[in-house]
Amino acid sequence: MPGFLRTVASRAAPALRQHTVSQRASVYTRPPKEKIGPVETAIGIGMFSLAILGPSGWILAHLEDYKKKE
């Protein structure tokens, strides 16, 4: 096992000592093609909230049913 660790360390050490190459994302900013209205924003936020909070709310609402052992 020590031989394996020595082999891994000898190969990983030079890679860790080198300077890391920084990559830049090519993001271009422009005005949106279509503007999103307040109704569409409310629907989107509502759907995300339902998707995230819905299952946990269902479980909490039916917690007593899950506690029963039949």
DSSP file (Angstrom, degrees, kcal/mol; ACC not computed):
  #  RESIDUE AA STRUCTURE BP1 BP2  ACC     N-H-->O    O-->H-N    N-H-->O    O-->H-N    TCO  KAPPA ALPHA  PHI   PSI    X-CA   Y-CA   Z-CA
    1    1 A M     >        0   0    0      0, 0.0     4,-2.3     0, 0.0     5,-0.2   0.000 360.0 360.0 360.0 -42.5    0.0    0.0    0.0
    2    2 A P  H  >  +     0   0    0      0, 0.0     4,-2.3     0, 0.0     5,-0.2   0.876 360.0  53.8 -61.8 -33.6    2.8    2.5    0.8
    3    3 A G  H  > S+     0   0    0      2,-0.2     4,-2.1     1,-0.2     5,-0.1   0.897 108.1  49.6 -64.7 -39.4    4.3    1.8   -2.7
    4    4 A F  H  > S+     0   0    0      2,-0.2     4,-2.4     1,-0.2    -1,-0.2   0.925 112.0  47.4 -63.7 -44.8    0.9    2.6   -4.3
    5    5 A L  H  X S+     0   0    0     -4,-2.3     4,-2.7     1,-0.2    -2,-0.2   0.879 110.7  52.2 -65.1 -37.5    0.6    5.9   -2.4
    6    6 A R  H  X S+     0   0    0     -4,-2.3     4,-2.3     2,-0.2    -1,-0.2   0.896 110.2  49.1 -65.1 -39.5    4.1    6.8   -3.3
    7    7 A T  H  X S+     0   0    0     -4,-2.1     4,-1.5     2,-0.2    -2,-0.2   0.919 113.4  45.8 -65.7 -44.2    3.4    6.2   -7.0
    8    8 A V  H  X S+     0   0    0     -4,-2.4     4,-2.3     1,-0.2     5,-0.2   0.921 114.1  48.7 -64.5 -43.7    0.2    8.3   -6.9
    9    9 A A  H  X S+     0   0    0     -4,-2.7     4,-2.4     1,-0.2    -2,-0.2   0.884 108.9  52.7 -65.6 -38.5    1.9   11.1   -5.0
   10   10 A S  H  < S+     0   0    0     -4,-2.3    -1,-0.2     1,-0.2    -2,-0.2   0.818 115.4  41.3 -68.6 -28.9    4.9   11.2   -7.4
   11   11 A R  H  X S+     0   0    0     -4,-1.5     4,-0.6    -5,-0.2    -2,-0.2   0.804 118.8  43.9 -86.2 -30.0    2.6   11.5  -10.3
   12   12 A A  H  X S+     0   0    0     -4,-2.3     4,-2.0    -5,-0.2     5,-0.2   0.808  99.8  70.3 -84.2 -29.9    0.1   14.0   -8.7
   13   13 A A  H  X S+     0   0    0     -4,-2.4     4,-1.7     1,-0.2     5,-0.2   0.910  98.2  47.0 -60.2 -47.7    2.7   16.3   -7.1
   14   14 A P  H  > S+     0   0    0      0, 0.0     4,-1.3     0, 0.0    -1,-0.2   0.892 112.5  51.2 -61.7 -36.2    4.1   17.9  -10.4
   15   15 A A  H  < S+     0   0    0     -4,-0.6    -2,-0.2     1,-0.2    -3,-0.1   0.862 110.9  48.3 -67.7 -33.8    0.5   18.4  -11.6
   16   16 A L  H  < S+     0   0    0     -4,-2.0    -1,-0.2     1,-0.2    -3,-0.1   0.773 109.2  53.4 -77.0 -25.1   -0.4   20.1   -8.4
   17   17 A R  H  < S+     0   0    0     -4,-1.7    -1,-0.2    -5,-0.2    -2,-0.2   0.761  90.7  91.8 -80.9 -24.7    2.7   22.4   -8.4
   18   18 A Q  S  < S-     0   0    0     -4,-1.3     2,-0.2    -5,-0.2    -3,-0.0  -0.279  90.0 -97.4 -69.8 155.5    2.1   23.7  -11.9
   19   19 A H        -     0   0    0      1,-0.1     2,-0.2     0, 0.0    -1,-0.1  -0.528  42.5-117.3 -71.8 136.3    0.2   26.9  -12.4
   20   20 A T        -     0   0    0     -2,-0.2     2,-0.6    -4,-0.1    -1,-0.1  -0.496  21.9-120.1 -77.0 145.5   -3.4   26.2  -13.3
   21   21 A V        -     0   0    0     -2,-0.2     2,-0.5     1,-0.0    -1,-0.1  -0.735  24.8-142.0 -85.3 123.6   -4.7   27.4  -16.6
   22   22 A S        -     0   0    0     -2,-0.6     2,-0.4     2,-0.0    -1,-0.0  -0.756  12.6-154.2 -90.7 130.1   -7.5   29.8  -16.2
   23   23 A Q        -     0   0    0     -2,-0.5     2,-0.5     0, 0.0    -2,-0.0  -0.828   3.6-147.4-103.0 139.8  -10.3   29.4  -18.8
   24   24 A R        -     0   0    0     -2,-0.4     2,-0.3     2,-0.0    -2,-0.0  -0.898  14.2-129.2-107.9 133.4  -12.5   32.3  -19.7
   25   25 A A        -     0   0    0     -2,-0.5     2,-1.4     1,-0.1     0, 0.0  -0.584  16.2-131.0 -78.0 140.2  -16.1   31.8  -20.6
   26   26 A S        +     0   0    0     -2,-0.3     2,-0.5     2,-0.0    -1,-0.1  -0.699  42.5 163.2 -93.6  86.6  -17.1   33.4  -23.8
   27   27 A V        -     0   0    0     -2,-1.4     2,-0.5     2,-0.0    -2,-0.0  -0.916  19.3-164.8-109.2 125.1  -20.3   35.1  -22.6
   28   28 A Y        -     0   0    0     -2,-0.5     2,-0.5     2,-0.0    -2,-0.0  -0.927   8.5-147.8-111.3 131.7  -21.7   37.9  -24.8
   29   29 A T        +     0   0    0     -2,-0.5    -2,-0.0     3,-0.0     0, 0.0  -0.841  29.0 150.8-102.9 133.8  -24.3   40.2  -23.4
   30   30 A R        -     0   0    0     -2,-0.5     3,-0.1     0, 0.0    -2,-0.0  -0.937  52.9 -79.1-145.6 166.0  -27.0   41.7  -25.5
   31   31 A P        -     0   0    0      0, 0.0     3,-0.0     0, 0.0     0, 0.0  -0.411  61.3 -95.2 -64.5 148.9  -30.5   42.9  -25.0
   32   32 A P        -     0   0    0      0, 0.0     3,-0.1     0, 0.0    -3,-0.0  -0.290  21.3-131.7 -65.8 151.7  -33.0   40.0  -24.8
   33   33 A K  S    S+     0   0    0      1,-0.2     2,-0.4    -3,-0.1     0, 0.0   0.908  94.6  19.8 -69.0 -41.8  -34.9   39.1  -28.0
   34   34 A E  S    S-     0   0    0     -3,-0.0     2,-0.3     0, 0.0    -1,-0.2  -0.990  82.8-126.2-129.6 137.9  -38.2   39.0  -26.2
   35   35 A K        -     0   0    0     -2,-0.4     2,-0.5    -3,-0.1    -2,-0.0  -0.603  20.9-130.7 -82.2 143.2  -39.0   40.7  -22.9
   36   36 A I        -     0   0    0     -2,-0.3    -1,-0.0     4,-0.0     0, 0.0  -0.833  24.5-142.3 -95.6 126.3  -40.6   38.6  -20.2
   37   37 A G     >  -     0   0    0     -2,-0.5     4,-1.9     1,-0.1     5,-0.1  -0.238  24.6-102.8 -83.4 172.7  -43.6   40.1  -18.6
   38   38 A P  H  > S+     0   0    0      0, 0.0     4,-2.2     0, 0.0     5,-0.1   0.818 119.5  54.4 -66.8 -30.8  -44.8   40.1  -15.0
   39   39 A V  H  > S+     0   0    0      2,-0.2     4,-2.4     1,-0.2     5,-0.2   0.934 109.7  46.3 -68.5 -45.3  -47.4   37.4  -15.6
   40   40 A E  H  > S+     0   0    0      1,-0.2     4,-2.3     2,-0.2    -1,-0.2   0.872 112.4  51.8 -64.1 -36.3  -44.8   35.0  -17.1
   41   41 A T  H  X S+     0   0    0     -4,-1.9     4,-2.5     2,-0.2     5,-0.2   0.917 110.2  48.1 -64.7 -44.0  -42.4   35.8  -14.3
   42   42 A A  H  X S+     0   0    0     -4,-2.2     4,-2.4     2,-0.2    -2,-0.2   0.894 111.9  49.6 -64.9 -40.2  -45.1   35.0  -11.7
   43   43 A I  H  X S+     0   0    0     -4,-2.4     4,-2.4     2,-0.2    -1,-0.2   0.917 111.9  48.8 -64.8 -42.6  -46.0   31.8  -13.5
   44   44 A G  H  X S+     0   0    0     -4,-2.3     4,-2.2     2,-0.2    -2,-0.2   0.923 113.0  45.8 -63.3 -45.7  -42.3   30.7  -13.6
   45   45 A I  H  X S+     0   0    0     -4,-2.5     4,-2.4     1,-0.2    -1,-0.2   0.894 113.0  51.9 -64.5 -39.9  -41.7   31.5   -9.9
   46   46 A G  H  X S+     0   0    0     -4,-2.4     4,-2.4    -5,-0.2    -2,-0.2   0.904 109.9  48.1 -63.0 -42.1  -44.9   29.7   -9.0
   47   47 A M  H  X S+     0   0    0     -4,-2.4     4,-2.5     2,-0.2    -2,-0.2   0.909 112.3  48.4 -67.0 -42.0  -44.0   26.6  -10.9
   48   48 A F  H  X S+     0   0    0     -4,-2.2     4,-2.0     2,-0.2     5,-0.2   0.916 112.4  49.4 -63.3 -42.0  -40.5   26.5   -9.4
   49   49 A S  H  X S+     0   0    0     -4,-2.4     4,-3.2     1,-0.2     5,-0.5   0.916 112.2  47.9 -63.2 -42.7  -42.0   26.9   -5.9
   50   50 A L  H  X S+     0   0    0     -4,-2.4     4,-1.8     1,-0.2    -1,-0.2   0.900 111.5  50.4 -64.1 -41.0  -44.5   24.1   -6.5
   51   51 A A  H  < S+     0   0    0     -4,-2.5    -1,-0.2    -5,-0.2    -2,-0.2   0.851 120.4  34.9 -66.9 -33.8  -41.8   21.8   -7.9
   52   52 A I  H  X S+     0   0    0     -4,-2.0     4,-0.5    -5,-0.2    -2,-0.2   0.907 129.6  29.9 -87.3 -46.0  -39.5   22.4   -4.9
   53   53 A L  H  X S+     0   0    0     -4,-3.2     4,-2.3    -5,-0.2    -3,-0.2   0.671 103.2  77.6 -91.6 -18.2  -42.0   22.8   -2.0
   54   54 A G  H  X S+     0   0    0     -4,-1.8     4,-2.3    -5,-0.5     5,-0.2   0.943  95.1  44.0 -60.1 -54.1  -44.8   20.5   -3.3
   55   55 A P  H  > S+     0   0    0      0, 0.0     4,-2.2     0, 0.0    -1,-0.2   0.911 115.9  47.5 -61.1 -41.7  -43.4   17.1   -2.5
   56   56 A S  H  X S+     0   0    0     -4,-0.5     4,-2.3     1,-0.2    -2,-0.2   0.882 111.8  51.1 -68.0 -35.8  -42.2   18.2    1.0
   57   57 A G  H  X S+     0   0    0     -4,-2.3     4,-2.3     2,-0.2    -1,-0.2   0.888 108.6  52.0 -65.2 -38.8  -45.6   19.7    1.7
   58   58 A W  H  X S+     0   0    0     -4,-2.3     4,-1.6     2,-0.2    -2,-0.2   0.926 110.8  47.5 -62.0 -45.4  -47.3   16.5    0.6
   59   59 A I  H  < S+     0   0    0     -4,-2.2    -2,-0.2     1,-0.2    -1,-0.2   0.924 113.2  47.5 -63.4 -44.6  -45.2   14.5    2.9
   60   60 A L  H >< S+     0   0    0     -4,-2.3     3,-0.9     1,-0.2     4,-0.2   0.861 110.8  52.1 -66.4 -34.4  -45.7   16.8    5.9
   61   61 A A  H 3< S+     0   0    0     -4,-2.3     3,-0.3     1,-0.2    -1,-0.2   0.816 117.4  38.2 -70.2 -29.8  -49.5   16.9    5.2
   62   62 A H  T 3X S+     0   0    0     -4,-1.6     4,-1.6     1,-0.2     3,-0.3   0.035  79.4 118.1-108.2  24.8  -49.7   13.1    5.2
   63   63 A L  H <> S+     0   0    0     -3,-0.9     4,-1.3     1,-0.2    -1,-0.2   0.867  73.5  53.7 -62.1 -38.5  -47.2   12.5    8.0
   64   64 A E  H  > S+     0   0    0     -3,-0.3     4,-0.9     1,-0.2    -1,-0.2   0.859 106.1  53.5 -66.2 -34.7  -49.8   10.8   10.3
   65   65 A D  H  4 S+     0   0    0     -3,-0.3     3,-0.4     1,-0.2    -1,-0.2   0.875 108.1  50.5 -66.3 -36.3  -50.7    8.3    7.5
   66   66 A Y  H  < S+     0   0    0     -4,-1.6    -1,-0.2     1,-0.2    -2,-0.2   0.778 104.4  58.5 -72.6 -25.7  -47.0    7.4    7.1
   67   67 A K  H  < S+     0   0    0     -4,-1.3    -1,-0.2    -5,-0.2    -2,-0.2   0.750  85.3  97.5 -74.5 -24.5  -46.7    6.8   10.9
   68   68 A K     <  -     0   0    0     -4,-0.9     2,-0.6    -3,-0.4    -3,-0.0  -0.417  62.7-153.0 -67.8 136.8  -49.4    4.1   10.9
   69   69 A K              0   0    0     -2,-0.1    -2,-0.1     1,-0.1    -1,-0.1  -0.944 360.0 360.0-111.3 113.0  -48.2    0.6   10.7
   70   70 A E              0   0    0     -2,-0.6    -1,-0.1     0, 0.0    -2,-0.0   0.438 360.0 360.0 -98.8 360.0  -50.9   -1.6    9.1
